[in-house]
Amino acid sequence: MLNKLHAAAREVTQIVVGKDQQVRLALTCLLAGGHLLIEDLPGVGKTTLAHALALSLGLRFNRVQFTSDLLPADVAGISVYEREKNGFVFHPGPIFTQVLLADEINRATPKTQSGLLEAMEEHQVTADGVTRALPEPFFVIATQNPANQVGTFPLPESQLDRFLMCLSLGYPDAQAERALLMGEDRRSMLKNIVPAMRPGELADAQQSLRKLHTSSALVDYVQALALASRQNGMFAEGLSPRAAIALLQAGRAWAALEGRDHVIPEDIQAVLVPVCAHRLRPLKSAHGMALASRDLVLQLQKSVPV
């Protein structure tokens, strides 16, 4: 199983060049059963990464371009009256898939954004008073543009907390950018991806995370990180219990990708920033300045002894 996970990562890194660490973290997020948020400037490969991940894991994939006029029913589905059946018939929306790419999610209105909450948390959709289960596994991979760009609606904290990880790709280095300029179009290369896993195998890999040994001392370390985030005065609010659970689950997935049957503090530290940075809002200093959450999370890590 480990070989297949690594093969999936190699398939993705052939498309998204120069971003091996981000690909590894994204695969960790899906292995842990969480949803992924990718935040960055337009044109750096967010959508391509999401599509390549779904294809490499053999998952059904739908993409929805979020816009200001998108309605919740456009995503979840709608009931239409059919004369032949003398009643309303539900037509499933694009959310009924295994991987939903919510492209530029922060360009939709808060009403449409909140329509994803039930699906992300409960893996089900309620429409016209009827609850319908979503396929398993079910992941939301959302991309968003920086909040200072025109036409964006910031995601509320309650929805940000539903994403297990938040990643940023950034600009490629000179070597990777030259490979992009000289090579084949990345979108056209997606059709060449060979699925390294089947959905059932991914589910088995997720179940195997429960068998990883997690010592009480490691749980103490996770608790200490959560407690420090609430008491050190750097953040407006500390990490919630759900965030601590997410941190531990992501640490298990990272350990599994490393080929270990137990979790060590370095696994927690490897996923600390992508799991916690989007959940923590910095308090402004006495000079009215605020450090980026990423830098503060790294300070948090240094302040808590292993």
VEXKOL-468159 format. One line per field, with one value per residue: x, y, z of N, C-alpha, C in turn. Coordinates in Angstrom, 2 decimals. Layout:
BEGIN
n.x: [X,...]
n.y: [Y,...]
n.z: [Z,...]
ca.x: [X,...]
ca.y: [Y,...]
ca.z: [Z,...]
c.x: [X,...]
c.y: [Y,...]
c.z: [Z,...]
end
This chain:
BEGIN
n.x: [0.82,1.95,3.79,2.07,0.91,3.15,3.66,1.43,2.02,4.30,3.20,1.74,3.73,5.03,3.41,2.85,5.44,8.39,7.20,7.30,7.08,4.63,2.90,3.25,2.19,-0.46,-1.33,-1.07,-3.13,-5.47,-5.18,-5.53,-8.19,-9.27,-10.39,-9.11,-7.64,-6.42,-4.57,-3.66,-2.06,-3.65,-2.94,-0.75,-0.94,-2.92,-5.47,-4.66,-3.12,-5.11,-6.74,-4.91,-4.29,-6.75,-7.00,-4.71,-5.29,-7.37,-10.01,-13.39,-14.15,-15.24,-15.62,-16.35,-16.83,-16.69,-18.66,-19.96,-22.70,-23.43,-25.55,-26.63,-28.12,-27.08,-24.84,-25.51,-27.76,-31.07,-34.66,-36.87,-39.94,-41.53,-43.62,-44.31,-43.89,-45.48,-44.68,-42.06,-38.66,-35.48,-32.49,-29.23,-26.53,-23.20,-21.81,-22.12,-19.92,-16.60,-14.33,-14.59,-13.81,-13.77,-13.49,-11.88,-13.28,-13.81,-14.94,-17.60,-20.81,-21.39,-23.66,-23.71,-21.20,-21.58,-23.31,-21.78,-21.01,-22.47,-22.07,-19.27,-18.81,-20.64,-20.81,-23.06,-26.05,-28.75,-31.74,-34.78,-35.93,-35.06,-32.50,-29.51,-26.94,-23.49,-21.06,-18.51,-14.97,-15.22,-14.11,-13.42,-11.66,-10.62,-9.92,-8.62,-8.37,-6.10,-7.34,-7.28,-7.82,-9.94,-13.46,-13.80,-15.04,-14.38,-13.74,-15.67,-14.65,-15.76,-16.06,-13.48,-12.37,-13.26,-11.59,-8.97,-6.31,-4.43,-2.82,-0.15,1.12,2.94,5.39,7.14,10.55,13.49,14.42,12.21,10.31,11.39,11.16,8.42,8.00,9.36,8.34,5.61,2.14,0.68,-1.98,-2.79,-1.27,-2.54,-4.21,-2.54,-2.03,-1.68,-3.79,-2.75,-3.94,-6.97,-10.30,-11.22,-8.84,-7.68,-9.48,-8.92,-6.29,-6.74,-8.15,-6.12,-4.62,-5.55,-4.28,-1.76,0.68,0.23,1.69,1.12,2.70,3.09,0.50,0.32,2.08,0.72,-1.52,-0.22,0.65,-1.83,-2.82,-0.89,-1.36,-3.69,-3.04,-0.76,-0.99,-0.54,-2.46,-5.81,-7.84,-7.40,-6.33,-8.94,-10.58,-11.28,-9.34,-7.02,-7.50,-7.44,-4.77,-3.44,-4.43,-3.49,-0.77,-0.54,-1.07,1.12,3.20,2.57,3.07,5.76,6.48,6.39,5.22,4.41,3.84,5.79,7.20,8.28,6.63,4.28,5.23,5.86,3.41,2.28,2.13,0.55,-1.84,-2.61,-2.20,-4.22,-6.26,-5.74,-5.80,-3.74,-2.97,-2.72,0.33,1.87,2.68,0.90,1.27,1.10,2.31,2.61,0.43,1.69,4.38,3.96,2.94,5.19,6.73,5.18,5.60,8.33,8.19,7.10,8.22,9.43]
n.y: [-1.21,1.22,1.62,2.14,4.56,6.22,5.98,7.30,9.89,10.39,10.44,12.80,14.72,14.76,16.30,18.67,20.43,20.80,21.09,19.21,18.93,20.19,18.55,16.16,16.87,17.42,14.88,13.61,14.90,13.96,11.23,11.21,11.62,14.16,17.47,19.74,22.92,25.17,27.97,30.69,32.83,33.44,31.13,29.57,26.85,25.60,24.46,22.48,20.82,19.81,18.37,16.49,15.05,13.75,12.11,10.49,8.96,7.49,8.43,9.58,12.70,16.02,19.38,22.62,25.89,28.51,31.36,34.71,34.60,32.01,29.48,27.61,25.36,24.90,23.48,21.37,20.18,19.86,19.71,18.84,19.29,16.64,15.85,13.33,11.59,12.67,14.24,15.62,15.25,14.49,15.92,15.16,17.28,18.52,17.91,15.31,13.28,11.85,13.42,16.77,19.64,22.76,25.47,28.53,29.27,31.39,33.32,32.99,33.72,34.09,32.51,30.44,29.34,28.36,26.34,24.15,23.17,21.12,18.96,18.66,18.05,16.02,14.33,14.22,15.41,17.60,18.16,19.61,18.59,15.97,13.74,12.88,10.56,11.07,9.92,7.56,7.34,10.83,13.95,17.42,19.60,22.72,25.81,29.07,32.58,35.19,37.20,39.94,40.42,41.55,41.09,38.98,36.92,36.53,33.39,32.21,31.63,29.27,27.67,27.53,25.96,23.47,22.52,20.33,20.87,23.70,24.86,26.53,27.22,28.93,30.75,29.00,27.68,28.71,26.57,24.79,26.45,26.83,24.24,24.14,26.08,25.05,22.54,20.17,21.20,21.45,20.84,19.24,17.04,15.72,13.69,11.59,10.48,7.66,5.88,5.16,3.88,2.29,3.38,1.77,0.78,3.09,3.65,1.46,2.09,4.40,3.32,1.82,3.65,3.77,1.76,2.61,3.20,5.39,7.09,7.90,10.00,11.39,12.27,13.98,15.94,17.02,18.04,19.95,21.76,22.70,23.86,25.85,27.51,28.70,30.15,31.72,34.32,35.15,34.72,35.40,33.54,30.28,26.95,24.71,21.80,20.16,20.96,19.99,17.24,16.98,17.63,15.49,13.34,14.03,13.86,11.10,10.21,11.32,9.91,7.36,7.63,7.93,5.40,4.31,2.57,3.91,7.06,9.97,12.92,14.54,14.01,15.32,17.93,18.26,18.61,20.70,23.51,23.62,22.49,24.13,26.92,28.27,28.25,29.94,33.23,36.02,38.15,41.67,43.40,45.65,47.72,47.80,46.01,42.82,39.57,37.07,34.24,31.80,32.25,32.74,30.28,28.70,29.89,29.14,26.37,26.27,27.18,25.19,22.52,19.27]
n.z: [0.00,0.77,-1.28,-3.41,-2.65,-2.73,-5.44,-6.47,-5.59,-7.13,-9.70,-9.57,-9.09,-11.50,-13.00,-11.53,-11.16,-9.16,-6.67,-4.58,-1.77,-1.16,-2.61,-1.24,1.26,0.51,-0.30,2.15,3.54,2.21,2.68,5.40,5.47,5.25,4.21,1.73,1.42,-0.89,-1.15,-3.03,-5.50,-8.71,-11.37,-10.53,-10.38,-8.81,-9.45,-11.24,-9.59,-7.84,-9.64,-10.64,-8.32,-7.76,-10.04,-9.84,-7.64,-8.50,-8.32,-8.76,-10.28,-10.04,-11.11,-9.95,-10.84,-8.79,-8.49,-8.10,-8.57,-8.18,-6.94,-3.98,-4.81,-7.31,-6.79,-5.01,-6.16,-7.64,-7.44,-9.98,-11.62,-13.25,-15.80,-16.82,-14.70,-12.89,-10.67,-8.54,-9.38,-8.20,-9.26,-9.12,-8.10,-8.97,-6.66,-5.97,-6.07,-5.83,-5.47,-5.13,-6.74,-5.65,-7.17,-6.78,-4.38,-2.67,-4.23,-4.34,-2.81,0.76,1.42,-0.48,0.03,2.66,2.11,1.61,4.06,5.47,3.74,3.85,6.52,7.32,5.17,3.54,1.91,2.26,0.73,-0.16,2.13,2.23,3.04,1.54,1.00,0.30,-2.13,-1.11,-0.92,0.10,-0.81,-0.47,-2.38,-2.27,-3.89,-3.40,-4.00,-2.94,-0.22,-0.64,-3.26,-5.97,-5.73,-3.88,-1.20,2.05,3.63,6.36,9.82,10.81,8.55,7.54,9.50,8.85,6.92,6.75,6.09,4.92,2.11,0.37,-2.80,-4.15,-6.16,-8.78,-8.64,-10.53,-12.13,-12.17,-13.35,-15.87,-16.86,-17.09,-19.06,-21.26,-21.63,-22.20,-22.28,-19.13,-18.44,-20.57,-20.07,-18.06,-18.91,-19.24,-16.81,-14.81,-12.78,-9.52,-7.47,-6.29,-5.34,-3.21,-2.17,-1.19,0.88,2.54,3.24,4.71,6.87,8.00,9.37,11.95,13.24,13.77,16.20,18.86,21.28,24.77,25.56,23.19,22.66,24.83,23.93,21.71,23.04,24.62,22.67,21.73,24.07,24.56,22.38,23.17,25.38,25.11,24.21,21.59,19.67,18.51,19.07,20.44,19.39,18.59,20.09,17.89,16.05,17.31,17.18,14.40,13.93,15.14,13.59,11.04,11.58,11.98,9.35,7.98,9.21,8.30,5.53,5.72,6.25,8.80,11.76,13.93,15.58,15.72,17.35,15.29,13.13,13.82,13.86,11.17,9.92,11.24,10.56,8.05,9.06,11.16,10.68,9.17,10.94,13.00,14.13,14.17,16.96,17.06,17.53,19.96,18.38,16.39,14.36,12.74,12.73,10.13,10.19,9.75,10.54,13.24,14.07,13.79,15.77,17.93,17.87,18.56,21.15,22.66,24.40,23.39]
ca.x: [0.00,2.84,4.35,1.05,0.80,4.31,3.48,0.48,2.74,5.18,2.37,1.36,4.90,5.37,2.55,3.11,6.89,9.05,6.37,7.22,6.62,3.19,2.20,3.29,1.23,-1.81,-1.63,-1.26,-4.45,-6.49,-5.02,-6.11,-9.65,-9.66,-10.58,-7.90,-7.78,-5.19,-4.71,-2.52,-2.37,-4.07,-1.94,0.43,-1.13,-3.82,-6.47,-3.96,-2.77,-6.31,-7.16,-3.91,-4.46,-7.92,-6.73,-3.68,-5.90,-8.45,-11.28,-14.26,-13.77,-16.07,-15.12,-17.34,-16.25,-17.50,-18.83,-20.84,-24.10,-23.65,-26.51,-26.40,-28.73,-26.20,-23.82,-26.11,-28.77,-32.38,-35.81,-37.57,-41.22,-41.60,-45.03,-44.49,-43.91,-46.46,-44.05,-40.73,-37.56,-34.23,-31.36,-28.03,-25.58,-21.82,-21.23,-22.23,-18.71,-15.65,-13.51,-15.20,-12.94,-14.48,-12.48,-12.07,-14.44,-14.10,-15.64,-19.03,-21.38,-21.39,-24.76,-23.27,-20.09,-22.10,-23.99,-20.83,-20.66,-23.04,-21.42,-17.90,-18.78,-21.46,-20.78,-24.43,-26.69,-30.19,-32.44,-36.23,-36.26,-34.57,-31.05,-28.91,-25.54,-22.53,-20.19,-17.32,-14.63,-15.64,-13.19,-13.51,-10.41,-11.04,-8.88,-9.09,-7.42,-5.88,-8.53,-7.19,-8.15,-11.28,-14.54,-13.69,-15.78,-13.56,-14.39,-15.80,-13.81,-16.43,-15.80,-12.05,-12.06,-13.61,-10.49,-7.90,-5.07,-4.40,-1.50,0.16,2.11,3.98,6.00,8.15,11.93,13.89,14.51,10.87,9.61,11.92,10.55,7.05,8.04,9.90,7.68,4.24,1.13,0.40,-3.36,-2.88,-0.57,-3.39,-4.80,-1.54,-1.86,-2.14,-4.19,-1.90,-4.77,-8.42,-10.95,-11.27,-7.51,-7.50,-10.25,-8.16,-5.14,-7.24,-8.46,-4.89,-4.06,-5.96,-3.37,-0.49,0.84,0.33,1.98,0.51,3.60,2.83,-0.77,0.66,2.71,-0.35,-2.29,0.58,0.60,-3.15,-2.94,-0.03,-1.99,-4.78,-2.58,0.48,-1.28,-0.20,-3.58,-7.12,-8.40,-6.49,-6.78,-10.10,-10.39,-11.30,-8.03,-6.07,-7.77,-6.95,-3.31,-3.02,-4.75,-2.53,0.51,-0.60,-0.95,2.50,4.00,2.30,3.79,7.18,6.70,6.50,4.00,4.18,3.91,6.82,6.97,8.63,5.46,3.38,5.85,5.83,2.08,1.75,1.78,-0.63,-3.05,-2.99,-2.04,-5.47,-7.21,-5.28,-5.72,-2.79,-3.29,-1.81,1.30,1.71,2.95,-0.14,1.69,0.77,3.08,1.83,0.10,2.71,5.53,3.56,2.83,6.55,7.11,4.45,6.31,9.58,7.91,6.60,9.25,8.99]
ca.y: [0.00,2.38,1.82,2.74,5.96,6.92,6.04,8.39,11.16,10.58,10.83,14.21,15.59,14.89,17.37,19.88,20.29,21.65,21.27,17.88,19.03,20.48,17.34,15.20,17.33,17.24,13.45,13.35,15.40,13.05,9.96,11.41,11.75,15.55,18.34,20.51,24.28,25.66,29.42,31.32,33.67,32.71,30.74,28.87,25.40,25.08,23.58,21.32,19.94,19.13,17.40,15.42,14.23,12.89,11.11,9.55,8.08,6.75,8.91,10.38,14.09,17.08,20.73,23.69,27.23,29.34,32.75,35.46,34.28,30.57,29.19,26.30,24.29,24.62,22.54,20.18,19.57,20.51,18.89,19.37,18.60,15.90,15.53,11.90,10.92,13.38,14.63,16.21,14.30,15.14,15.80,15.42,18.27,18.05,17.50,13.86,12.72,11.50,14.61,18.00,20.80,24.02,26.38,29.93,29.17,32.66,34.24,32.77,34.41,33.27,31.55,29.27,28.74,27.62,25.15,23.04,22.76,19.82,17.94,18.46,17.50,14.82,13.55,14.07,16.64,17.66,19.01,19.38,17.79,14.60,13.65,11.92,10.31,11.31,8.75,7.41,8.49,12.14,15.03,18.74,20.34,24.07,26.80,30.44,33.64,36.03,37.97,41.34,40.56,42.07,40.13,37.82,36.91,35.70,32.25,32.37,30.72,27.97,26.86,27.27,24.89,22.18,22.08,19.75,21.57,24.80,24.91,27.59,26.69,29.91,30.74,27.94,28.15,28.95,25.30,24.27,27.32,26.55,22.99,24.48,26.84,24.25,21.24,20.05,21.86,20.60,20.36,18.14,15.89,15.05,12.48,10.53,9.97,6.29,5.77,4.26,3.21,2.27,3.99,0.82,0.70,4.31,3.46,0.53,2.83,5.29,2.49,1.34,4.69,3.51,0.77,3.24,3.41,6.78,7.01,8.93,11.15,12.15,12.97,15.09,16.98,17.67,18.84,21.10,22.72,23.32,24.71,27.02,28.43,29.39,30.90,32.49,35.70,35.49,34.48,35.86,32.35,29.14,25.78,24.01,20.35,19.59,21.21,19.07,15.93,17.05,17.61,14.13,12.49,14.36,13.29,9.67,10.02,11.62,8.78,6.23,7.88,7.73,3.96,3.93,2.07,4.71,8.50,10.64,14.38,15.14,13.90,16.42,19.19,18.35,19.03,21.70,24.77,23.51,22.15,25.12,28.34,28.88,28.23,30.87,34.63,36.67,39.40,42.74,43.77,47.00,48.67,47.70,45.09,41.42,38.61,36.07,33.11,30.76,32.56,32.58,28.85,28.22,30.34,28.27,25.09,26.42,27.48,23.99,21.46,17.92]
ca.z: [0.00,0.82,-2.63,-4.26,-2.25,-3.28,-6.89,-6.71,-5.42,-8.30,-10.83,-9.42,-9.20,-12.91,-13.55,-10.74,-10.96,-8.17,-5.49,-3.97,-0.38,-1.16,-3.08,-0.12,2.27,-0.02,-0.21,3.58,3.89,1.71,3.39,6.73,5.35,5.42,3.04,1.47,0.90,-1.53,-1.28,-3.70,-6.64,-9.91,-12.34,-10.00,-10.47,-7.78,-10.06,-11.81,-8.47,-7.38,-10.66,-10.69,-7.12,-7.93,-11.06,-9.38,-6.64,-9.13,-7.79,-9.65,-10.09,-10.61,-10.83,-9.97,-10.80,-7.90,-8.90,-7.19,-8.81,-7.98,-5.88,-3.35,-5.60,-8.44,-6.32,-4.39,-7.01,-7.59,-7.82,-11.16,-11.85,-14.51,-16.04,-17.03,-13.40,-12.06,-9.42,-8.61,-9.43,-7.80,-10.18,-8.30,-8.56,-9.12,-5.38,-5.85,-6.65,-4.77,-5.26,-5.66,-6.79,-5.51,-7.70,-6.36,-3.49,-2.02,-5.13,-4.15,-1.66,1.98,1.41,-1.24,0.77,3.80,1.62,1.61,5.41,5.80,2.92,4.31,7.88,7.48,3.93,3.08,1.43,2.51,-0.23,-0.13,3.31,2.09,3.21,0.60,1.29,-0.78,-2.35,-0.27,-0.08,-0.40,-0.46,-1.10,-2.58,-2.63,-4.13,-3.22,-4.29,-1.76,0.16,-1.07,-4.67,-6.22,-5.90,-3.01,0.05,2.93,4.26,7.82,10.60,10.96,7.36,7.49,10.44,8.23,6.07,7.56,5.79,3.95,1.49,-0.59,-3.74,-4.40,-7.48,-8.94,-8.76,-11.92,-12.86,-12.39,-14.30,-17.20,-17.29,-17.50,-20.31,-22.36,-21.72,-22.68,-21.47,-17.96,-18.49,-21.53,-19.50,-17.07,-19.49,-19.21,-15.45,-14.57,-11.36,-8.74,-6.46,-6.47,-4.17,-2.10,-1.56,-0.40,2.12,3.39,3.76,5.76,8.04,8.61,10.25,13.33,13.83,14.10,17.65,19.31,22.71,25.62,25.56,21.97,22.88,25.72,23.12,20.94,24.00,25.02,21.57,21.73,25.27,24.38,21.42,23.85,26.55,24.93,23.86,20.20,18.78,18.97,19.70,20.33,18.63,19.14,20.16,16.55,15.44,17.92,16.58,13.02,13.98,15.44,12.44,9.97,11.99,11.68,7.90,7.60,9.66,7.40,4.29,6.02,6.41,10.20,12.39,15.12,15.33,16.51,17.35,14.00,12.25,14.20,13.45,9.71,9.47,12.17,9.88,7.17,9.80,12.17,10.34,8.72,12.05,14.02,13.74,15.07,17.63,16.68,18.56,20.50,17.31,15.38,13.32,13.01,11.95,9.42,11.05,9.57,11.39,14.62,14.35,13.99,17.11,18.85,17.89,19.29,22.55,23.36,24.36,23.07]
c.x: [0.86,3.43,3.34,0.84,1.96,4.22,2.50,1.16,3.65,4.39,2.04,2.56,5.42,4.56,2.85,4.59,7.39,8.27,6.19,6.66,5.13,2.39,2.15,2.28,-0.21,-2.24,-1.84,-2.66,-5.54,-6.40,-5.63,-7.63,-10.15,-9.84,-9.40,-8.26,-6.43,-5.37,-3.46,-3.01,-2.88,-2.86,-0.73,0.21,-2.06,-4.80,-5.82,-3.57,-3.98,-6.75,-6.20,-4.02,-5.62,-7.64,-5.73,-4.23,-7.09,-9.83,-12.06,-14.12,-14.78,-15.49,-16.27,-16.59,-17.16,-17.47,-19.84,-22.32,-24.40,-24.58,-26.21,-26.96,-27.89,-25.13,-24.45,-27.08,-30.12,-33.46,-36.58,-38.85,-41.20,-43.03,-45.25,-44.61,-44.85,-45.89,-42.68,-39.67,-36.26,-33.13,-30.08,-27.12,-24.17,-21.18,-21.28,-21.09,-17.78,-14.68,-14.22,-14.16,-13.79,-13.50,-12.84,-13.29,-14.79,-14.62,-17.15,-19.50,-21.34,-22.51,-24.36,-22.11,-20.61,-22.85,-23.09,-20.61,-21.18,-22.34,-20.01,-17.86,-19.48,-21.43,-22.20,-24.96,-28.17,-30.81,-33.91,-36.63,-35.79,-33.04,-30.50,-27.42,-24.68,-21.66,-19.03,-16.18,-15.09,-14.68,-13.59,-12.10,-10.81,-9.81,-9.47,-7.96,-7.20,-7.04,-8.48,-7.50,-9.62,-12.27,-14.45,-14.51,-15.02,-14.36,-14.51,-14.96,-14.43,-16.18,-14.32,-11.67,-12.40,-12.52,-9.36,-6.60,-5.32,-2.97,-1.37,1.28,3.26,4.53,7.00,9.56,12.31,13.92,13.13,10.12,10.12,11.34,9.12,7.04,8.46,9.13,6.28,3.28,0.69,-1.02,-3.50,-2.19,-1.44,-3.96,-3.83,-1.35,-2.46,-2.52,-3.33,-2.70,-6.21,-9.07,-11.01,-9.94,-7.22,-8.26,-9.53,-6.96,-5.57,-7.56,-7.19,-4.25,-4.41,-5.02,-2.03,-0.43,1.03,0.51,1.29,1.38,3.38,1.52,-0.55,1.25,1.67,-1.19,-1.53,0.59,-0.73,-3.30,-2.10,-0.67,-3.10,-4.27,-1.39,0.25,-0.93,-1.40,-4.88,-7.88,-7.41,-7.08,-7.94,-9.76,-10.42,-9.97,-6.98,-6.24,-7.23,-5.43,-2.79,-3.28,-3.80,-1.14,0.57,-0.40,0.48,3.42,3.81,3.05,5.30,7.51,6.85,5.16,3.72,4.40,4.95,6.58,7.29,7.48,4.47,3.94,5.80,4.50,1.51,1.29,0.57,-1.92,-3.54,-3.00,-3.36,-6.52,-6.89,-5.18,-4.78,-3.38,-2.28,-0.90,1.06,1.93,1.94,0.19,1.30,1.64,2.14,1.60,1.15,3.90,5.18,3.41,4.22,7.09,6.43,5.17,7.60,9.34,7.46,7.64,8.64,9.14]
c.y: [1.27,2.68,2.50,4.22,6.78,7.03,7.14,9.74,11.43,11.00,12.32,15.12,15.68,15.99,18.70,19.84,21.26,21.86,19.94,17.93,19.29,19.28,16.30,15.60,17.15,15.78,13.03,13.75,14.43,11.68,10.04,11.60,13.18,16.28,19.31,21.87,24.73,27.14,29.99,32.19,32.84,32.32,30.01,27.36,24.80,24.07,22.32,20.33,19.14,18.04,16.22,14.50,13.25,11.78,10.07,8.57,7.32,7.17,9.68,11.85,15.00,18.43,21.71,25.02,28.11,30.78,33.41,35.12,32.78,30.36,27.83,25.15,23.94,23.60,21.24,19.44,20.21,19.53,19.59,18.57,17.94,15.39,14.03,11.13,11.58,13.73,15.22,15.11,15.05,14.86,16.15,16.45,17.70,17.60,15.99,13.20,12.37,12.64,15.79,19.11,22.06,25.12,27.82,30.04,30.52,33.72,34.03,33.50,33.51,32.23,30.28,28.57,27.86,26.37,23.93,22.46,21.37,18.71,17.64,17.75,16.16,13.89,13.22,15.44,16.54,18.65,18.62,18.46,16.35,14.63,12.54,11.80,10.58,10.06,8.73,6.85,9.79,13.20,16.31,19.30,21.71,24.93,28.17,31.40,34.47,36.98,39.42,41.52,40.94,40.91,38.90,38.04,36.00,34.56,32.50,31.33,29.34,27.07,26.58,26.09,23.52,21.66,21.57,20.50,22.73,24.92,26.13,27.08,27.67,29.81,29.58,28.53,28.21,27.65,24.74,25.13,27.10,25.25,23.22,25.18,25.98,22.96,21.31,20.78,20.93,20.05,19.17,16.89,15.11,13.74,11.31,9.93,8.56,6.18,4.74,3.47,3.15,2.87,3.05,0.70,1.94,4.20,2.52,1.24,3.78,4.50,2.05,2.38,4.43,2.53,1.38,3.53,4.89,6.76,8.12,10.18,12.01,12.92,14.15,16.25,17.74,18.55,20.09,22.17,23.45,24.28,25.98,28.01,29.24,30.36,31.83,33.92,36.10,35.44,35.00,34.74,31.22,28.03,25.09,22.53,19.67,19.80,20.27,17.66,15.89,16.97,16.20,13.19,12.76,13.82,11.80,9.41,10.29,10.47,7.58,6.40,7.74,6.26,3.50,3.41,2.79,6.18,9.10,12.15,15.05,15.04,15.03,17.75,19.37,18.88,20.18,22.97,24.60,23.15,23.33,26.57,28.98,28.92,29.30,32.28,35.36,37.92,40.45,43.08,45.21,48.06,48.58,46.77,43.67,40.53,37.66,34.89,32.02,31.00,32.37,31.10,28.25,28.67,29.49,26.93,25.18,26.62,26.26,22.89,20.11,17.05]
c.z: [0.00,-0.55,-3.55,-3.92,-2.80,-4.80,-7.27,-6.59,-6.62,-9.53,-10.77,-9.62,-10.63,-13.59,-12.86,-10.33,-9.90,-6.90,-4.75,-2.55,-0.32,-1.62,-1.96,0.96,1.79,0.04,1.24,4.01,3.45,2.39,4.79,6.68,5.47,4.11,2.95,0.88,0.36,-1.81,-1.93,-4.84,-7.81,-10.76,-11.81,-9.91,-9.45,-8.36,-10.63,-10.73,-8.00,-8.36,-10.72,-9.48,-7.28,-8.92,-10.57,-8.35,-7.21,-8.67,-8.84,-9.27,-10.77,-10.21,-10.93,-9.87,-9.96,-8.37,-7.98,-7.39,-8.66,-6.79,-5.25,-4.17,-6.82,-8.08,-5.83,-5.30,-6.79,-8.00,-8.94,-11.36,-13.23,-14.69,-16.19,-15.72,-12.42,-10.68,-9.66,-8.55,-9.13,-8.81,-9.40,-8.94,-8.62,-7.81,-5.19,-6.64,-5.51,-4.47,-5.93,-5.59,-6.76,-5.89,-7.37,-5.45,-2.86,-2.99,-5.06,-2.90,-0.43,2.02,0.67,-0.55,1.91,3.37,1.57,3.00,5.75,5.02,3.44,5.66,7.97,6.27,3.46,2.68,1.72,1.55,-0.24,1.01,3.26,2.19,2.33,0.89,0.07,-0.97,-1.36,-1.11,-0.72,0.12,-1.17,-1.17,-3.10,-2.91,-3.86,-3.52,-3.03,-1.51,-0.32,-2.56,-4.83,-6.33,-5.05,-1.74,1.01,3.54,5.76,8.56,10.73,9.75,7.20,8.37,9.88,7.32,6.97,7.35,4.84,3.44,0.60,-1.48,-3.96,-5.82,-7.60,-8.96,-10.24,-12.73,-13.18,-13.41,-15.72,-17.75,-17.75,-18.86,-21.50,-22.60,-22.28,-21.75,-20.35,-17.98,-19.44,-21.02,-18.52,-17.61,-19.46,-17.82,-15.34,-13.10,-10.63,-7.72,-6.95,-5.23,-2.97,-1.40,-0.73,0.92,3.07,4.02,4.88,7.03,8.76,9.53,11.70,14.03,14.20,15.60,17.95,20.82,23.47,25.67,24.32,22.08,23.82,24.93,22.31,21.86,24.43,23.93,21.55,22.91,25.11,23.42,22.08,24.92,26.29,24.46,22.44,19.28,19.39,19.66,19.49,19.48,19.35,19.32,18.79,15.84,16.01,17.36,15.15,12.98,14.23,14.26,11.29,10.30,11.74,10.18,7.43,8.02,8.74,6.07,4.48,6.23,7.84,10.72,13.71,14.77,16.26,16.45,16.02,13.01,12.54,13.71,11.93,9.20,10.28,11.45,8.96,7.90,10.63,11.69,9.92,9.82,13.10,13.45,14.69,15.72,17.20,17.86,19.02,19.43,16.18,14.24,13.72,12.12,11.21,10.34,10.94,10.49,12.86,15.00,14.56,15.35,18.18,18.98,18.74,20.78,23.36,23.29,24.05,24.33]
end
